Amino acid sequence: MLKLFALQVSVHDVEAARDFYVNGLGFEVIGDDLLPQAMYVKKDDLTIILNKVEQPKEITYPEQSQMIINLVTTDLEGALADLKAKNLNLLHESAQECPVAHYIAVADPSGNVIEIIQMKD
């Protein structure tokens, strides 16, 4: 039987990824004994393996197929202000709308996309 272990995210700079995920998005480091190749970070029940690769990804969001990490909030405007204050790579300057939520997107230093969503009532 299969059970979810972790999501692996390829990054070209593990230390820059640590800063983004920990200081930018509030994850915590739960394992760095594999440095400089990899590091484990966690937020709630989501564990991410930040795994070193040679080069960053070109951001083609939302035109091409890709995996996107979704984090949920009850205060999207507050989250947007926080991300702006931290000078993260925002892909939207204001909330976007889809049928079930409002959202913003931010890219990590390697070009991986994270959407911050607020579900509609």
Biopython code that builds the backbone (N, CA, C, O; Angstrom):
import numpy as np
from Bio.PDB.StructureBuilder import StructureBuilder

atoms = [
    (1, "MET", "N", (0.835, -1.170, 0.000)),
    (1, "MET", "CA", (0.000, 0.000, 0.000)),
    (1, "MET", "C", (0.892, 1.250, 0.000)),
    (1, "MET", "O", (1.905, 1.302, 0.698)),
    (2, "LEU", "N", (0.504, 2.244, -0.785)),
    (2, "LEU", "CA", (1.266, 3.490, -0.862)),
    (2, "LEU", "C", (0.765, 4.493, 0.171)),
    (2, "LEU", "O", (-0.429, 4.570, 0.460)),
    (3, "LYS", "N", (1.688, 5.244, 0.710)),
    (3, "LYS", "CA", (1.363, 6.287, 1.672)),
    (3, "LYS", "C", (2.208, 7.508, 1.330)),
    (3, "LYS", "O", (3.384, 7.377, 0.990)),
    (4, "LEU", "N", (1.616, 8.686, 1.419)),
    (4, "LEU", "CA", (2.339, 9.917, 1.120)),
    (4, "LEU", "C", (3.505, 10.097, 2.085)),
    (4, "LEU", "O", (3.338, 10.003, 3.301)),
    (5, "PHE", "N", (4.679, 10.355, 1.535)),
    (5, "PHE", "CA", (5.874, 10.595, 2.342)),
    (5, "PHE", "C", (6.226, 12.079, 2.323)),
    (5, "PHE", "O", (6.271, 12.723, 3.372)),
    (6, "ALA", "N", (6.474, 12.620, 1.137)),
    (6, "ALA", "CA", (6.891, 14.016, 1.010)),
    (6, "ALA", "C", (6.759, 14.442, -0.442)),
    (6, "ALA", "O", (6.619, 13.612, -1.340)),
    (7, "LEU", "N", (6.806, 15.720, -0.650)),
    (7, "LEU", "CA", (6.854, 16.309, -1.979)),
    (7, "LEU", "C", (8.299, 16.743, -2.204)),
    (7, "LEU", "O", (8.869, 17.448, -1.371)),
    (8, "GLN", "N", (8.895, 16.331, -3.316)),
    (8, "GLN", "CA", (10.265, 16.756, -3.625)),
    (8, "GLN", "C", (10.225, 17.926, -4.579)),
    (8, "GLN", "O", (9.578, 17.865, -5.625)),
    (9, "VAL", "N", (10.916, 18.994, -4.219)),
    (9, "VAL", "CA", (10.985, 20.192, -5.041)),
    (9, "VAL", "C", (12.443, 20.382, -5.453)),
    (9, "VAL", "O", (13.332, 20.456, -4.606)),
    (10, "SER", "N", (12.675, 20.458, -6.749)),
    (10, "SER", "CA", (14.030, 20.658, -7.270)),
    (10, "SER", "C", (14.397, 22.127, -7.184)),
    (10, "SER", "O", (13.651, 22.989, -7.648)),
    (11, "VAL", "N", (15.552, 22.413, -6.588)),
    (11, "VAL", "CA", (16.026, 23.785, -6.417)),
    (11, "VAL", "C", (17.496, 23.858, -6.815)),
    (11, "VAL", "O", (18.248, 22.907, -6.602)),
    (12, "HIS", "N", (17.903, 24.981, -7.390)),
    (12, "HIS", "CA", (19.301, 25.107, -7.799)),
    (12, "HIS", "C", (20.186, 25.659, -6.689)),
    (12, "HIS", "O", (21.411, 25.594, -6.785)),
    (13, "ASP", "N", (19.574, 26.203, -5.633)),
    (13, "ASP", "CA", (20.322, 26.766, -4.507)),
    (13, "ASP", "C", (19.566, 26.407, -3.228)),
    (13, "ASP", "O", (18.569, 27.047, -2.895)),
    (14, "VAL", "N", (20.030, 25.403, -2.522)),
    (14, "VAL", "CA", (19.328, 24.904, -1.337)),
    (14, "VAL", "C", (19.239, 25.975, -0.254)),
    (14, "VAL", "O", (18.205, 26.092, 0.404)),
    (15, "GLU", "N", (20.296, 26.758, -0.053)),
    (15, "GLU", "CA", (20.265, 27.791, 0.985)),
    (15, "GLU", "C", (19.268, 28.901, 0.647)),
    (15, "GLU", "O", (18.566, 29.382, 1.536)),
    (16, "ALA", "N", (19.193, 29.313, -0.618)),
    (16, "ALA", "CA", (18.194, 30.311, -1.025)),
    (16, "ALA", "C", (16.787, 29.741, -0.869)),
    (16, "ALA", "O", (15.863, 30.455, -0.479)),
    (17, "ALA", "N", (16.626, 28.456, -1.173)),
    (17, "ALA", "CA", (15.324, 27.808, -0.999)),
    (17, "ALA", "C", (14.956, 27.752, 0.481)),
    (17, "ALA", "O", (13.802, 27.980, 0.841)),
    (18, "ARG", "N", (15.925, 27.453, 1.335)),
    (18, "ARG", "CA", (15.668, 27.439, 2.788)),
    (18, "ARG", "C", (15.135, 28.803, 3.224)),
    (18, "ARG", "O", (14.124, 28.886, 3.922)),
    (19, "ASP", "N", (15.808, 29.857, 2.817)),
    (19, "ASP", "CA", (15.389, 31.201, 3.197)),
    (19, "ASP", "C", (13.964, 31.481, 2.713)),
    (19, "ASP", "O", (13.149, 32.006, 3.472)),
    (20, "PHE", "N", (13.660, 31.140, 1.478)),
    (20, "PHE", "CA", (12.328, 31.371, 0.910)),
    (20, "PHE", "C", (11.255, 30.605, 1.675)),
    (20, "PHE", "O", (10.267, 31.190, 2.118)),
    (21, "TYR", "N", (11.450, 29.294, 1.830)),
    (21, "TYR", "CA", (10.414, 28.471, 2.456)),
    (21, "TYR", "C", (10.297, 28.716, 3.958)),
    (21, "TYR", "O", (9.188, 28.708, 4.492)),
    (22, "VAL", "N", (11.411, 28.934, 4.650)),
    (22, "VAL", "CA", (11.379, 29.128, 6.097)),
    (22, "VAL", "C", (11.019, 30.575, 6.444)),
    (22, "VAL", "O", (10.031, 30.813, 7.140)),
    (23, "ASN", "N", (11.797, 31.530, 5.975)),
    (23, "ASN", "CA", (11.559, 32.931, 6.332)),
    (23, "ASN", "C", (10.428, 33.564, 5.532)),
    (23, "ASN", "O", (9.738, 34.454, 6.028)),
    (24, "GLY", "N", (10.236, 33.109, 4.297)),
    (24, "GLY", "CA", (9.185, 33.682, 3.453)),
    (24, "GLY", "C", (7.815, 33.081, 3.681)),
    (24, "GLY", "O", (6.820, 33.803, 3.743)),
    (25, "LEU", "N", (7.751, 31.742, 3.810)),
    (25, "LEU", "CA", (6.446, 31.074, 3.894)),
    (25, "LEU", "C", (6.160, 30.412, 5.232)),
    (25, "LEU", "O", (5.067, 29.881, 5.426)),
    (26, "GLY", "N", (7.103, 30.429, 6.151)),
    (26, "GLY", "CA", (6.839, 29.911, 7.484)),
    (26, "GLY", "C", (7.009, 28.420, 7.682)),
    (26, "GLY", "O", (6.485, 27.864, 8.647)),
    (27, "PHE", "N", (7.731, 27.757, 6.788)),
    (27, "PHE", "CA", (8.057, 26.345, 6.994)),
    (27, "PHE", "C", (9.132, 26.251, 8.065)),
    (27, "PHE", "O", (9.770, 27.250, 8.396)),
    (28, "GLU", "N", (9.333, 25.056, 8.606)),
    (28, "GLU", "CA", (10.429, 24.828, 9.543)),
    (28, "GLU", "C", (11.352, 23.757, 8.981)),
    (28, "GLU", "O", (10.899, 22.822, 8.321)),
    (29, "VAL", "N", (12.643, 23.895, 9.243)),
    (29, "VAL", "CA", (13.615, 22.879, 8.833)),
    (29, "VAL", "C", (13.471, 21.698, 9.782)),
    (29, "VAL", "O", (13.531, 21.863, 11.000)),
    (30, "ILE", "N", (13.278, 20.492, 9.217)),
    (30, "ILE", "CA", (13.183, 19.297, 10.064)),
    (30, "ILE", "C", (14.321, 18.320, 9.793)),
    (30, "ILE", "O", (14.432, 17.292, 10.460)),
    (31, "GLY", "N", (15.160, 18.637, 8.820)),
    (31, "GLY", "CA", (16.310, 17.791, 8.549)),
    (31, "GLY", "C", (17.258, 18.441, 7.573)),
    (31, "GLY", "O", (16.874, 18.778, 6.453)),
    (32, "ASP", "N", (18.513, 18.623, 7.998)),
    (32, "ASP", "CA", (19.515, 19.190, 7.093)),
    (32, "ASP", "C", (20.784, 18.347, 7.078)),
    (32, "ASP", "O", (21.851, 18.834, 6.703)),
    (33, "ASP", "N", (20.672, 17.090, 7.483)),
    (33, "ASP", "CA", (21.841, 16.210, 7.514)),
    (33, "ASP", "C", (22.286, 15.766, 6.122)),
    (33, "ASP", "O", (23.351, 15.165, 5.982)),
    (34, "LEU", "N", (21.484, 16.052, 5.087)),
    (34, "LEU", "CA", (21.855, 15.697, 3.710)),
    (34, "LEU", "C", (22.472, 16.871, 2.947)),
    (34, "LEU", "O", (22.751, 16.759, 1.753)),
    (35, "LEU", "N", (22.686, 18.004, 3.640)),
    (35, "LEU", "CA", (23.306, 19.157, 2.973)),
    (35, "LEU", "C", (24.688, 18.791, 2.468)),
    (35, "LEU", "O", (25.366, 18.003, 3.127)),
    (36, "PRO", "N", (25.143, 19.305, 1.354)),
    (36, "PRO", "CA", (24.529, 20.384, 0.574)),
    (36, "PRO", "C", (23.551, 19.893, -0.492)),
    (36, "PRO", "O", (23.058, 20.707, -1.273)),
    (37, "GLN", "N", (23.250, 18.597, -0.556)),
    (37, "GLN", "CA", (22.391, 18.051, -1.610)),
    (37, "GLN", "C", (20.903, 18.254, -1.351)),
    (37, "GLN", "O", (20.146, 18.502, -2.290)),
    (38, "ALA", "N", (20.473, 18.154, -0.107)),
    (38, "ALA", "CA", (19.035, 18.206, 0.164)),
    (38, "ALA", "C", (18.768, 18.652, 1.590)),
    (38, "ALA", "O", (19.646, 18.628, 2.453)),
    (39, "MET", "N", (17.511, 19.063, 1.809)),
    (39, "MET", "CA", (17.050, 19.489, 3.118)),
    (39, "MET", "C", (15.555, 19.208, 3.200)),
    (39, "MET", "O", (14.847, 19.296, 2.197)),
    (40, "TYR", "N", (15.079, 18.871, 4.388)),
    (40, "TYR", "CA", (13.655, 18.664, 4.616)),
    (40, "TYR", "C", (13.080, 19.878, 5.335)),
    (40, "TYR", "O", (13.647, 20.352, 6.320)),
    (41, "VAL", "N", (11.942, 20.380, 4.834)),
    (41, "VAL", "CA", (11.199, 21.437, 5.507)),
    (41, "VAL", "C", (9.748, 20.976, 5.657)),
    (41, "VAL", "O", (9.274, 20.126, 4.903)),
    (42, "LYS", "N", (9.056, 21.546, 6.636)),
    (42, "LYS", "CA", (7.694, 21.095, 6.908)),
    (42, "LYS", "C", (6.806, 22.256, 7.323)),
    (42, "LYS", "O", (7.243, 23.182, 8.008)),
    (43, "LYS", "N", (5.559, 22.188, 6.897)),
    (43, "LYS", "CA", (4.506, 23.129, 7.331)),
    (43, "LYS", "C", (3.251, 22.294, 7.501)),
    (43, "LYS", "O", (2.789, 21.657, 6.554)),
    (44, "ASP", "N", (2.703, 22.297, 8.697)),
    (44, "ASP", "CA", (1.541, 21.467, 9.012)),
    (44, "ASP", "C", (1.860, 20.009, 8.674)),
    (44, "ASP", "O", (2.821, 19.455, 9.207)),
    (45, "ASP", "N", (1.075, 19.383, 7.803)),
    (45, "ASP", "CA", (1.306, 17.978, 7.449)),
    (45, "ASP", "C", (2.103, 17.812, 6.155)),
    (45, "ASP", "O", (2.291, 16.688, 5.690)),
    (46, "LEU", "N", (2.570, 18.906, 5.570)),
    (46, "LEU", "CA", (3.288, 18.850, 4.298)),
    (46, "LEU", "C", (4.797, 18.896, 4.523)),
    (46, "LEU", "O", (5.331, 19.887, 5.023)),
    (47, "THR", "N", (5.474, 17.815, 4.149)),
    (47, "THR", "CA", (6.938, 17.780, 4.170)),
    (47, "THR", "C", (7.433, 17.954, 2.746)),
    (47, "THR", "O", (6.953, 17.288, 1.829)),
    (48, "ILE", "N", (8.387, 18.844, 2.563)),
    (48, "ILE", "CA", (9.000, 19.078, 1.259)),
    (48, "ILE", "C", (10.481, 18.756, 1.358)),
    (48, "ILE", "O", (11.160, 19.181, 2.293)),
    (49, "ILE", "N", (10.972, 18.003, 0.389)),
    (49, "ILE", "CA", (12.402, 17.754, 0.251)),
    (49, "ILE", "C", (12.920, 18.765, -0.765)),
    (49, "ILE", "O", (12.530, 18.724, -1.932)),
    (50, "LEU", "N", (13.780, 19.656, -0.339)),
    (50, "LEU", "CA", (14.420, 20.605, -1.246)),
    (50, "LEU", "C", (15.668, 19.917, -1.772)),
    (50, "LEU", "O", (16.647, 19.757, -1.043)),
    (51, "ASN", "N", (15.635, 19.512, -3.031)),
    (51, "ASN", "CA", (16.703, 18.705, -3.619)),
    (51, "ASN", "C", (17.476, 19.516, -4.655)),
    (51, "ASN", "O", (16.886, 20.080, -5.576)),
    (52, "LYS", "N", (18.788, 19.570, -4.503)),
    (52, "LYS", "CA", (19.644, 20.380, -5.376)),
    (52, "LYS", "C", (19.731, 19.816, -6.788)),
    (52, "LYS", "O", (19.954, 18.623, -6.995)),
    (53, "VAL", "N", (19.546, 20.726, -7.760)),
    (53, "VAL", "CA", (19.746, 20.439, -9.181)),
    (53, "VAL", "C", (20.671, 21.517, -9.743)),
    (53, "VAL", "O", (21.000, 22.477, -9.046)),
    (54, "GLU", "N", (21.085, 21.367, -10.979)),
    (54, "GLU", "CA", (22.079, 22.270, -11.554)),
    (54, "GLU", "C", (21.571, 23.656, -11.935)),
    (54, "GLU", "O", (22.315, 24.629, -11.811)),
    (55, "GLN", "N", (20.315, 23.777, -12.397)),
    (55, "GLN", "CA", (19.876, 25.077, -12.882)),
    (55, "GLN", "C", (18.424, 25.353, -12.516)),
    (55, "GLN", "O", (17.632, 24.424, -12.353)),
    (56, "PRO", "N", (18.074, 26.635, -12.386)),
    (56, "PRO", "CA", (16.691, 26.994, -12.062)),
    (56, "PRO", "C", (15.774, 26.742, -13.256)),
    (56, "PRO", "O", (16.228, 26.516, -14.378)),
    (57, "LYS", "N", (14.484, 26.786, -12.982)),
    (57, "LYS", "CA", (13.459, 26.581, -13.994)),
    (57, "LYS", "C", (13.013, 27.936, -14.530)),
    (57, "LYS", "O", (12.925, 28.910, -13.782)),
    (58, "GLU", "N", (12.734, 27.991, -15.819)),
    (58, "GLU", "CA", (12.149, 29.200, -16.383)),
    (58, "GLU", "C", (10.678, 29.222, -16.001)),
    (58, "GLU", "O", (9.961, 28.248, -16.228)),
    (59, "ILE", "N", (10.228, 30.323, -15.426)),
    (59, "ILE", "CA", (8.834, 30.417, -15.005)),
    (59, "ILE", "C", (7.947, 30.564, -16.229)),
    (59, "ILE", "O", (8.075, 31.522, -16.991)),
    (60, "THR", "N", (7.049, 29.608, -16.409)),
    (60, "THR", "CA", (6.092, 29.637, -17.518)),
    (60, "THR", "C", (4.661, 29.557, -16.997)),
    (60, "THR", "O", (3.740, 29.186, -17.725)),
    (61, "TYR", "N", (4.495, 29.905, -15.753)),
    (61, "TYR", "CA", (3.193, 29.887, -15.091)),
    (61, "TYR", "C", (2.297, 30.943, -15.705)),
    (61, "TYR", "O", (2.764, 32.062, -15.919)),
    (62, "PRO", "N", (1.072, 30.665, -15.995)),
    (62, "PRO", "CA", (0.373, 29.388, -15.933)),
    (62, "PRO", "C", (0.253, 28.693, -17.288)),
    (62, "PRO", "O", (-0.641, 27.868, -17.474)),
    (63, "GLU", "N", (1.126, 29.007, -18.228)),
    (63, "GLU", "CA", (0.980, 28.502, -19.589)),
    (63, "GLU", "C", (1.300, 27.018, -19.770)),
    (63, "GLU", "O", (0.675, 26.355, -20.598)),
    (64, "GLN", "N", (2.261, 26.484, -19.014)),
    (64, "GLN", "CA", (2.678, 25.099, -19.217)),
    (64, "GLN", "C", (2.321, 24.225, -18.031)),
    (64, "GLN", "O", (2.108, 24.697, -16.915)),
    (65, "SER", "N", (2.265, 22.941, -18.314)),
    (65, "SER", "CA", (1.984, 21.956, -17.283)),
    (65, "SER", "C", (3.080, 21.980, -16.229)),
    (65, "SER", "O", (4.267, 21.999, -16.554)),
    (66, "GLN", "N", (2.675, 21.978, -14.965)),
    (66, "GLN", "CA", (3.628, 21.994, -13.859)),
    (66, "GLN", "C", (2.907, 21.665, -12.564)),
    (66, "GLN", "O", (1.686, 21.798, -12.478)),
    (67, "MET", "N", (3.649, 21.242, -11.566)),
    (67, "MET", "CA", (3.077, 21.020, -10.243)),
    (67, "MET", "C", (3.133, 22.333, -9.490)),
    (67, "MET", "O", (4.145, 23.033, -9.523)),
    (68, "ILE", "N", (2.042, 22.667, -8.810)),
    (68, "ILE", "CA", (1.966, 23.896, -8.039)),
    (68, "ILE", "C", (1.589, 23.527, -6.612)),
    (68, "ILE", "O", (0.661, 22.748, -6.396)),
    (69, "ILE", "N", (2.297, 24.078, -5.645)),
    (69, "ILE", "CA", (1.973, 23.875, -4.239)),
    (69, "ILE", "C", (0.912, 24.895, -3.856)),
    (69, "ILE", "O", (1.077, 26.084, -4.126)),
    (70, "ASN", "N", (-0.176, 24.450, -3.233)),
    (70, "ASN", "CA", (-1.228, 25.351, -2.758)),
    (70, "ASN", "C", (-1.191, 25.434, -1.243)),
    (70, "ASN", "O", (-1.241, 24.416, -0.552)),
    (71, "LEU", "N", (-1.102, 26.661, -0.730)),
    (71, "LEU", "CA", (-1.231, 26.934, 0.695)),
    (71, "LEU", "C", (-2.509, 27.738, 0.878)),
    (71, "LEU", "O", (-2.796, 28.623, 0.072)),
    (72, "VAL", "N", (-3.274, 27.454, 1.909)),
    (72, "VAL", "CA", (-4.561, 28.114, 2.112)),
    (72, "VAL", "C", (-4.458, 29.146, 3.235)),
    (72, "VAL", "O", (-3.696, 28.971, 4.186)),
    (73, "THR", "N", (-5.235, 30.219, 3.111)),
    (73, "THR", "CA", (-5.290, 31.272, 4.113)),
    (73, "THR", "C", (-6.732, 31.742, 4.255)),
    (73, "THR", "O", (-7.562, 31.517, 3.375)),
    (74, "THR", "N", (-7.013, 32.393, 5.366)),
    (74, "THR", "CA", (-8.313, 33.048, 5.532)),
    (74, "THR", "C", (-8.168, 34.555, 5.358)),
    (74, "THR", "O", (-9.149, 35.288, 5.487)),
    (75, "ASP", "N", (-6.948, 35.031, 5.063)),
    (75, "ASP", "CA", (-6.675, 36.458, 4.894)),
    (75, "ASP", "C", (-5.716, 36.651, 3.717)),
    (75, "ASP", "O", (-4.519, 36.867, 3.906)),
    (76, "LEU", "N", (-6.252, 36.572, 2.521)),
    (76, "LEU", "CA", (-5.420, 36.671, 1.321)),
    (76, "LEU", "C", (-4.751, 38.035, 1.197)),
    (76, "LEU", "O", (-3.581, 38.113, 0.822)),
    (77, "GLU", "N", (-5.465, 39.100, 1.501)),
    (77, "GLU", "CA", (-4.877, 40.445, 1.410)),
    (77, "GLU", "C", (-3.728, 40.596, 2.402)),
    (77, "GLU", "O", (-2.709, 41.208, 2.082)),
    (78, "GLY", "N", (-3.887, 40.042, 3.604)),
    (78, "GLY", "CA", (-2.809, 40.074, 4.590)),
    (78, "GLY", "C", (-1.609, 39.265, 4.131)),
    (78, "GLY", "O", (-0.465, 39.680, 4.312)),
    (79, "ALA", "N", (-1.878, 38.096, 3.530)),
    (79, "ALA", "CA", (-0.792, 37.262, 3.005)),
    (79, "ALA", "C", (-0.061, 37.986, 1.882)),
    (79, "ALA", "O", (1.167, 37.938, 1.811)),
    (80, "LEU", "N", (-0.801, 38.652, 1.010)),
    (80, "LEU", "CA", (-0.198, 39.403, -0.088)),
    (80, "LEU", "C", (0.688, 40.522, 0.456)),
    (80, "LEU", "O", (1.806, 40.716, -0.020)),
    (81, "ALA", "N", (0.195, 41.250, 1.442)),
    (81, "ALA", "CA", (0.990, 42.335, 2.040)),
    (81, "ALA", "C", (2.260, 41.786, 2.682)),
    (81, "ALA", "O", (3.323, 42.397, 2.575)),
    (82, "ASP", "N", (2.157, 40.636, 3.348)),
    (82, "ASP", "CA", (3.312, 40.007, 3.985)),
    (82, "ASP", "C", (4.358, 39.594, 2.950)),
    (82, "ASP", "O", (5.551, 39.829, 3.139)),
    (83, "LEU", "N", (3.907, 38.978, 1.858)),
    (83, "LEU", "CA", (4.833, 38.544, 0.804)),
    (83, "LEU", "C", (5.503, 39.738, 0.138)),
    (83, "LEU", "O", (6.690, 39.689, -0.186)),
    (84, "LYS", "N", (4.742, 40.810, -0.067)),
    (84, "LYS", "CA", (5.318, 42.037, -0.637)),
    (84, "LYS", "C", (6.372, 42.621, 0.302)),
    (84, "LYS", "O", (7.441, 43.040, -0.142)),
    (85, "ALA", "N", (6.068, 42.646, 1.598)),
    (85, "ALA", "CA", (7.009, 43.197, 2.574)),
    (85, "ALA", "C", (8.298, 42.386, 2.621)),
    (85, "ALA", "O", (9.367, 42.927, 2.903)),
    (86, "LYS", "N", (8.196, 41.088, 2.345)),
    (86, "LYS", "CA", (9.372, 40.220, 2.345)),
    (86, "LYS", "C", (10.082, 40.235, 0.995)),
    (86, "LYS", "O", (11.088, 39.552, 0.806)),
    (87, "ASN", "N", (9.547, 41.025, 0.053)),
    (87, "ASN", "CA", (10.145, 41.201, -1.277)),
    (87, "ASN", "C", (10.315, 39.880, -2.018)),
    (87, "ASN", "O", (11.337, 39.646, -2.662)),
    (88, "LEU", "N", (9.294, 39.010, -1.918)),
    (88, "LEU", "CA", (9.336, 37.741, -2.631)),
    (88, "LEU", "C", (8.892, 37.940, -4.077)),
    (88, "LEU", "O", (8.295, 38.964, -4.411)),
    (89, "ASN", "N", (9.179, 36.975, -4.922)),
    (89, "ASN", "CA", (8.896, 37.054, -6.347)),
    (89, "ASN", "C", (7.418, 36.774, -6.622)),
    (89, "ASN", "O", (7.038, 35.656, -6.970)),
    (90, "LEU", "N", (6.591, 37.813, -6.459)),
    (90, "LEU", "CA", (5.148, 37.673, -6.693)),
    (90, "LEU", "C", (4.850, 37.581, -8.185)),
    (90, "LEU", "O", (5.398, 38.341, -8.985)),
    (91, "LEU", "N", (3.991, 36.659, -8.548)),
    (91, "LEU", "CA", (3.568, 36.515, -9.937)),
    (91, "LEU", "C", (2.249, 37.231, -10.195)),
    (91, "LEU", "O", (1.829, 37.374, -11.343)),
    (92, "HIS", "N", (1.588, 37.686, -9.112)),
    (92, "HIS", "CA", (0.370, 38.501, -9.185)),
    (92, "HIS", "C", (0.525, 39.665, -8.220)),
    (92, "HIS", "O", (0.987, 39.478, -7.094)),
    (93, "GLU", "N", (0.153, 40.840, -8.638)),
    (93, "GLU", "CA", (0.196, 42.010, -7.765)),
    (93, "GLU", "C", (-1.100, 42.179, -6.977)),
    (93, "GLU", "O", (-1.154, 42.946, -6.015)),
    (94, "SER", "N", (-2.145, 41.457, -7.389)),
    (94, "SER", "CA", (-3.429, 41.504, -6.690)),
    (94, "SER", "C", (-4.080, 40.130, -6.794)),
    (94, "SER", "O", (-3.652, 39.282, -7.578)),
    (95, "ALA", "N", (-5.121, 39.926, -5.991)),
    (95, "ALA", "CA", (-5.804, 38.635, -5.961)),
    (95, "ALA", "C", (-6.425, 38.306, -7.314)),
    (95, "ALA", "O", (-7.008, 39.167, -7.972)),
    (96, "GLN", "N", (-6.290, 37.051, -7.713)),
    (96, "GLN", "CA", (-6.895, 36.517, -8.928)),
    (96, "GLN", "C", (-8.101, 35.683, -8.501)),
    (96, "GLN", "O", (-8.211, 35.292, -7.339)),
    (97, "GLU", "N", (-8.998, 35.414, -9.439)),
    (97, "GLU", "CA", (-10.199, 34.655, -9.100)),
    (97, "GLU", "C", (-10.324, 33.414, -9.964)),
    (97, "GLU", "O", (-10.036, 33.438, -11.161)),
    (98, "CYS", "N", (-10.755, 32.337, -9.343)),
    (98, "CYS", "CA", (-11.132, 31.119, -10.051)),
    (98, "CYS", "C", (-12.494, 30.696, -9.485)),
    (98, "CYS", "O", (-12.982, 31.334, -8.553)),
    (99, "PRO", "N", (-13.113, 29.653, -10.012)),
    (99, "PRO", "CA", (-14.466, 29.314, -9.559)),
    (99, "PRO", "C", (-14.617, 29.057, -8.053)),
    (99, "PRO", "O", (-15.681, 29.324, -7.494)),
    (100, "VAL", "N", (-13.587, 28.552, -7.397)),
    (100, "VAL", "CA", (-13.744, 28.180, -5.982)),
    (100, "VAL", "C", (-12.939, 29.034, -5.011)),
    (100, "VAL", "O", (-13.100, 28.891, -3.799)),
    (101, "ALA", "N", (-12.081, 29.915, -5.506)),
    (101, "ALA", "CA", (-11.194, 30.645, -4.601)),
    (101, "ALA", "C", (-10.678, 31.928, -5.235)),
    (101, "ALA", "O", (-10.842, 32.168, -6.431)),
    (102, "HIS", "N", (-10.047, 32.746, -4.393)),
    (102, "HIS", "CA", (-9.203, 33.853, -4.838)),
    (102, "HIS", "C", (-7.780, 33.427, -4.505)),
    (102, "HIS", "O", (-7.563, 32.707, -3.531)),
    (103, "TYR", "N", (-6.808, 33.862, -5.303)),
    (103, "TYR", "CA", (-5.445, 33.380, -5.091)),
    (103, "TYR", "C", (-4.412, 34.374, -5.602)),
    (103, "TYR", "O", (-4.703, 35.254, -6.412)),
    (104, "ILE", "N", (-3.202, 34.200, -5.101)),
    (104, "ILE", "CA", (-2.021, 34.888, -5.610)),
    (104, "ILE", "C", (-0.959, 33.813, -5.802)),
    (104, "ILE", "O", (-1.061, 32.726, -5.234)),
    (105, "ALA", "N", (0.036, 34.111, -6.584)),
    (105, "ALA", "CA", (1.112, 33.151, -6.809)),
    (105, "ALA", "C", (2.455, 33.827, -6.560)),
    (105, "ALA", "O", (2.633, 35.021, -6.801)),
    (106, "VAL", "N", (3.392, 33.018, -6.068)),
    (106, "VAL", "CA", (4.749, 33.474, -5.795)),
    (106, "VAL", "C", (5.691, 32.372, -6.279)),
    (106, "VAL", "O", (5.352, 31.190, -6.215)),
    (107, "ALA", "N", (6.860, 32.756, -6.757)),
    (107, "ALA", "CA", (7.839, 31.765, -7.227)),
    (107, "ALA", "C", (9.018, 31.727, -6.261)),
    (107, "ALA", "O", (9.468, 32.760, -5.764)),
    (108, "ASP", "N", (9.506, 30.520, -6.005)),
    (108, "ASP", "CA", (10.710, 30.391, -5.182)),
    (108, "ASP", "C", (11.926, 30.769, -6.030)),
    (108, "ASP", "O", (11.775, 30.987, -7.232)),
    (109, "PRO", "N", (13.121, 30.854, -5.451)),
    (109, "PRO", "CA", (14.302, 31.280, -6.214)),
    (109, "PRO", "C", (14.651, 30.381, -7.398)),
    (109, "PRO", "O", (15.411, 30.794, -8.275)),
    (110, "SER", "N", (14.116, 29.167, -7.442)),
    (110, "SER", "CA", (14.378, 28.265, -8.563)),
    (110, "SER", "C", (13.249, 28.243, -9.580)),
    (110, "SER", "O", (13.321, 27.501, -10.559)),
    (111, "GLY", "N", (12.198, 29.047, -9.368)),
    (111, "GLY", "CA", (11.102, 29.128, -10.320)),
    (111, "GLY", "C", (9.915, 28.228, -10.024)),
    (111, "GLY", "O", (8.980, 28.177, -10.822)),
    (112, "ASN", "N", (9.920, 27.516, -8.903)),
    (112, "ASN", "CA", (8.778, 26.689, -8.524)),
    (112, "ASN", "C", (7.664, 27.597, -8.006)),
    (112, "ASN", "O", (7.928, 28.545, -7.267)),
    (113, "VAL", "N", (6.419, 27.308, -8.394)),
    (113, "VAL", "CA", (5.294, 28.176, -8.087)),
    (113, "VAL", "C", (4.508, 27.675, -6.884)),
    (113, "VAL", "O", (4.216, 26.486, -6.754)),
    (114, "ILE", "N", (4.174, 28.618, -6.009)),
    (114, "ILE", "CA", (3.318, 28.345, -4.853)),
    (114, "ILE", "C", (2.140, 29.301, -4.967)),
    (114, "ILE", "O", (2.324, 30.508, -5.127)),
    (115, "GLU", "N", (0.930, 28.759, -4.886)),
    (115, "GLU", "CA", (-0.263, 29.611, -4.863)),
    (115, "GLU", "C", (-0.769, 29.697, -3.426)),
    (115, "GLU", "O", (-0.835, 28.698, -2.710)),
    (116, "ILE", "N", (-1.118, 30.902, -3.029)),
    (116, "ILE", "CA", (-1.753, 31.147, -1.744)),
    (116, "ILE", "C", (-3.218, 31.371, -2.070)),
    (116, "ILE", "O", (-3.554, 32.289, -2.818)),
    (117, "ILE", "N", (-4.097, 30.538, -1.512)),
    (117, "ILE", "CA", (-5.508, 30.599, -1.889)),
    (117, "ILE", "C", (-6.386, 30.909, -0.684)),
    (117, "ILE", "O", (-6.080, 30.536, 0.449)),
    (118, "GLN", "N", (-7.482, 31.600, -0.962)),
    (118, "GLN", "CA", (-8.529, 31.808, 0.023)),
    (118, "GLN", "C", (-9.809, 31.294, -0.607)),
    (118, "GLN", "O", (-10.281, 31.829, -1.611)),
    (119, "MET", "N", (-10.365, 30.254, -0.010)),
    (119, "MET", "CA", (-11.563, 29.632, -0.554)),
    (119, "MET", "C", (-12.739, 30.598, -0.455)),
    (119, "MET", "O", (-12.836, 31.386, 0.485)),
    (120, "LYS", "N", (-13.640, 30.521, -1.454)),
    (120, "LYS", "CA", (-14.859, 31.322, -1.402)),
    (120, "LYS", "C", (-15.834, 30.692, -0.414)),
    (120, "LYS", "O", (-15.800, 29.485, -0.173)),
    (121, "ASP", "N", (-16.701, 31.523, 0.153)),
    (121, "ASP", "CA", (-17.699, 30.997, 1.100)),
    (121, "ASP", "C", (-18.759, 30.196, 0.381)),
    (121, "ASP", "O", (-19.678, 29.678, 1.016)),
]
sb = StructureBuilder()
sb.init_structure("model")
sb.init_model(0)
sb.init_chain("A")
sb.init_seg("    ")
for serial, (resi, resn, name, xyz) in enumerate(atoms, 1):
    if name == "N":
        sb.init_residue(resn, " ", resi, " ")
    sb.init_atom(name, np.array(xyz, "f"), 0.0, 1.0, " ", f" {name:<3s}", serial, name[0])
structure = sb.get_structure()
